[in-house]
Amino acid sequence: MAEPDEKGREADGRFLTRQRIKTVVLGSVIALVVGLAAVFIYTSIEYGGTPLDRIFKRKQPPSPVAGWLAYEKNSDRFIGVIRSEGFSTRRGVDVYYIERPGGQLIEFPKSLVTAREPEKK
């Protein structure tokens, strides 16, 4: 017979009980679901898509101005080469993804960009 603990309950001596296993499994499942939800929310806000987009290779249609030169509308200053276009969830506007002369890729609102076709030689 098991000896009573300090509160008068009998300790059965078993470490892995059905209730403990159920609590650990249920807690792990809830933590996994919450973690996955956090990742999906973060990537959709930060990158405009979900992690599954890379797995299933969701392709965007090619931009008709890809490869064109981007200039600022007001100052006619060269920005870079347009690589694609899309919608920025951070800014809430349509943007061009422009490759700067150093190779850096930036988002620039379409309303501030003039796209020009490169001169053919």
Secondary structure in CASP SS format (residue, H / E / C, confidence):
PFRMAT SS
TARGET T0000
AUTHOR 0000-0000-0000
METHOD secondary structure of the structure
MODEL  1
M C 1.00
A C 1.00
E C 1.00
P E 1.00
D C 1.00
E C 1.00
K C 1.00
G C 1.00
R C 1.00
E E 1.00
A C 1.00
D C 1.00
G C 1.00
R C 1.00
F C 1.00
L C 1.00
T C 1.00
R H 1.00
Q H 1.00
R H 1.00
I H 1.00
K H 1.00
T H 1.00
V H 1.00
V H 1.00
L H 1.00
G H 1.00
S H 1.00
V H 1.00
I H 1.00
A H 1.00
L H 1.00
V H 1.00
V H 1.00
G H 1.00
L H 1.00
A H 1.00
A H 1.00
V H 1.00
F H 1.00
I H 1.00
Y H 1.00
T H 1.00
S H 1.00
I H 1.00
E H 1.00
Y H 1.00
G C 1.00
G C 1.00
T C 1.00
P C 1.00
L H 1.00
D H 1.00
R H 1.00
I H 1.00
F C 1.00
K C 1.00
R C 1.00
K C 1.00
Q C 1.00
P C 1.00
P C 1.00
S C 1.00
P C 1.00
V C 1.00
A C 1.00
G C 1.00
W C 1.00
L E 1.00
A E 1.00
Y E 1.00
E E 1.00
K C 1.00
N C 1.00
S C 1.00
D C 1.00
R C 1.00
F E 1.00
I E 1.00
G E 1.00
V E 1.00
I E 1.00
R E 1.00
S E 1.00
E E 1.00
G E 1.00
F E 1.00
S E 1.00
T C 1.00
R C 1.00
R C 1.00
G C 1.00
V E 1.00
D E 1.00
V E 1.00
Y E 1.00
Y E 1.00
I E 1.00
E E 1.00
R C 1.00
P C 1.00
G C 1.00
G C 1.00
Q C 1.00
L E 1.00
I E 1.00
E E 1.00
F E 1.00
P E 1.00
K H 1.00
S H 1.00
L H 1.00
V E 1.00
T E 1.00
A E 1.00
R E 1.00
E C 1.00
P C 1.00
E C 1.00
K C 1.00
K C 1.00
END
